[in-house]
Amino acid sequence: MQTSSNPPLCEIENLRIGFPAHDGTLADAVRGISLTVQRGERLGIVGESGSGKSLTGRALLGLLPPSAQWSADALRFEGTDLLALRPKERRRLCGTQMSMILQDPKYSLNPVMTVAQQMREAFRRHEPKLGARAMRERIVAALAAVHIRNPERVADAYPHELSGGMGQRVMIAMMVSAGPRLLIADEPTSALDVLVSIQVLAVLDEMIEKHDTGLIFISHDLPLVMSFCDRVVVMVGGRVVETCAARDLQHAQHPYTRGLLAANPPLTDPPEELPTLRRDASWLTDAEGAAQ
């Protein structure tokens, strides 16, 4: 991982996202968060469902829903001001320099298209001059790179013919084959069993090392984040409440983080009763601020 003294790969400053409520008011989903990601760094973002983790990642790629009302003081990628880019220029970055792996391949892959058809559609946007044979070789090579056995067969398969782990590898192949500089992985292993999750993480790890990619790893699994990431941002109610090195997360001090850790009891000698997280309204107002 690059040291923090180097210019960051991407920066978010004072990002705010809200959605119109039925009574006309604006429901805040992300409340002024700031964070950075270094080249080659694995930044974990943890927190409950609804804490704003996925929306933060989608804002970087310009994938927020049309109903979202949002603003930011800055969104930068490798020094480029994303807020100043035209939509066409922003789309050009997505899939080549910035990519996102979504949570469940069952909802990300088109059920009526083969794997090859979907990968061809993705690759064609960025490599329009490839002929049919070269494109086929490109697809098979991308599937082989994520250690899929018999990539020729998988290329011609439909999503329902693939296991969860195989589908997730296909998604990784589609997203990382262009060597993106920033990869956002949104719960990439939540729908997989433990052994398949380990295999998928190994593939992801290999791709990150190969391309020196910066990773934003969104997860509910705190032990996984502690073992896989370099640094962790803890979010609640759309705010950042704590940032620390992943290896130090076990010793985090914020009561919300302590509550999340307590919700993961040890397998050996577990407590008779899980503690209840006691919430404090100040967590929504006294945020940590910039996560550096």
N, C-alpha and C positions, 0 to 999 in steps of 0.2 A: 504494500500500500504506500502511496505517496505521502510525504509528510504534510502536515497542515500548513506549513509556511509557503507551499506552492500555491499558485492561483487555483481557485476551485474549479472543478469541472462544471458544476451548475450551482446557481444561487437562487434562493427564494427570499424575498423581503416583504414582510407585512402583507401576506396573502390573506384575503378575506373572500369567503364564498357564502352566499345566502340563497334561499328559495322563498318565493312568495307563498304565504300561508292563506288559508281560506278566508280569513278575516281581513286580508289586505296587507298585513304586516309582513316583515321580512324575517324568516327564521334563519338564524345564523348557524352555519354548519362548520365553517372554518373561520377562526377569529384572530386574524393578524399574526400568523405564524411566519417564522423565518428559519431557514436552515441552509446548509451548504453540503455538497458532496465533492470529495476529492477524486482525482483520477485513481482508479484501482481500488477505491474504498468500497466497503460493504456497509451501508448505513441501514440499520433496522429501524422500522417504525412500528411501534406496538401500541395497543390500546383497545378498548372495547369496540364492538360494532357501533357505528354512528359517531365515532370520535373524529372523523375527518381524514383518516389515513388514505383511503383510495382517492378521495376527491383531490387531495394534495398532489398525488401522482398524476391524475388525469389533467389537472391544470397545467402541468409542465408540458404535456403533449398536446394541449388544446383540445381535449376530449370531454370537456364538461357538457352536460345536457343544455339544450337551448334555454330552458327555464332558469338556469343558474344566473344569478347576478353576482359578479365578482370584480375584484380589483386587486392590484398589487403595486407596491412601489417599484419592484424590479423582479423580472424573471430572466435570468441569463443562462446561456449554455455556451461554454468555451468562449466567454467574452461577448457573445452575440446577444443583443437585446431582443428577446423573443416577443416582447410587447410591441416592438416597432416593425416586426416582420409582417408582410402581407400573407393572407391565408395560404396562397399557393406556395410561398417560400417556407411557411411553417410545415405544410404537409410534406414538402421535400425532405425535411429533416427527419420526420417520423418514418420509421422503418429502415432508415439507413444509419443515422447518427443517434437517434433515440427510439427505443422500442419498449413495448409493455407486454408482459405475459400475464394473462388474466387467470382468474381463480379456477375455473372448471372448463376443461376442453369441450365438454358436452354442450355448453352454451356458447362457445367461441368458434367452433367449427360448424360449417354449413352441412346439415345432414344429407342433403341431396347432391352434394358434389364430392368427388373423390379427393383424396389428399393431394394428388398431383395437380388437379384442377385448381384447388385453393392456393397451393403454393405458387403455381404458375401465375395466378392472378396477382399475388403479392409481389412476386419477383418482377413481373412485367412492368409494374409501375416505375421501378428503379433501373431496370435493364431492358428497355424496350427493343433493343436491336438483336437480342439473342434469337437464333433460329430454333426450330422445333427440337432438333437433336441436341443442340447445346443446352437448351432449357431443360430437357429431360435429364441430361447428365448433371446439370446444376442441382436439380431437385433430388436426385438419388444421392449425390455427394453430400447435400445438406442433411439428409436423413441418416446417412452412414456416419456423419460427424458426431451425431448424438447417440451413437452406439445402438442403432436400431438394426436388429437382425433382418436379413432379407429386405433391404430397403426398396427393391424393385416391387415386391409384393405389396408392401405397405403403401407405396405411392399410388397403387391402383385400388386401394381399399377405401371403403366409406367409413365415416367416423363411428358408426354403430358396430363396425367389425373390429374396433380397436379397444383394448383395455384402457382404464383410466391413466395408467402410467405411460402407455404407448401414445395416447392422445396428447398428454402433456409434453412428451418428447417432440412430437410433431410441432406443437406450438413453439417450443424452444427453438427448434430447427428453423421455423419460419422467421422468428424474431431476431435470432443472433447470427444467422448465416452471413449477413452483410457486415458483421463486425461493428455493431453500434458502440458508441462511446459511453452511452448511458442506457442502462437497462432497469426498468421498473418491474418487479415481480410481485404481483398482488395475490397473496395466499397461494403460491404455486403448488403447494403440497397438501392443502387442507382436505382434498377429496381422495387422498391416496393412503394406503396402509403404510406401516412404518418401513418395511423393507423397500417398497417401491419409492417411498419418499427419499430414502437414503440414496438410491440409484439416481433419481432425478436431480438431487442436490449435487451429486458427484459430477453429473453432466454439466449442470449449471456452473459449478466451480471450475471445471475445465474450460468452458467457454469464456468465463471472466478472465482467467489467467492468460488465455491465448490472445485476447484482444485488449488486455489492460482496461477492462470496462469498469466504470463506476456503477454500483448497484444500489438501488433503493429496494429493500426487501420488506414488504408489508406482511405482518403476521400477527396471529393471536398466541402463537406458541413461544413463550418466553425462553424455555430451555433451548429450543432450536435456535433462536436468535442469538442467545449467549454463545453458542458453540460455532455459529456460522458467520456472524457479522463482526465488524470491527468496532462499531459505535452504535448506540441505540438512542432513539428519540422516543419519549413516552408522551402520548397525547390523550387528552380527555376533554370532551365537550368542544372540540375544535381548537384547542390550545395545546401548546407544548408546556409540560410541567416539569420535565426533567430530561437531561441529556448526560450520558456517561459512556465510558468505554464498555463494550459488551462484557468483557471479563469482570467488570466491577458491578454489573447490574444486580447481582445477588446481594450487594451491600448498599443498594440505593436507599436514599433517605426520605423521599417524598412519601407521604402516607398512601397516596393512590398507587404508586409503584409497589409499595410494600403489600398493599392489598391484592394486587395482581399476582405477586409472587406467592402469597399465602394461598391463592386459589389453585396452585399447582403442588399438591402435597407429595412428599416422597413416596416411592413405592415400598420402601422398607420402613417399618415402624411409623405408619401414617397416623395423624392425630384422630382421636375419636370423633371430633366435630370440627368442620371447617369454619374458620372465622368469617364473619360477615363484614363486607366492606362498608365502613361508615363514611358517607360522603360529606363533603364540606362545600358550601356554596362559594367559598373563596377560590376554589380550584378553577372556577369559570371566569374569575376576574383577576386573580393574582398569578398570571402565567409567568413562566420562566423568561419568556421573551425570545431573543435570538438564540438559536441552537447552533453553536459553533463547534 
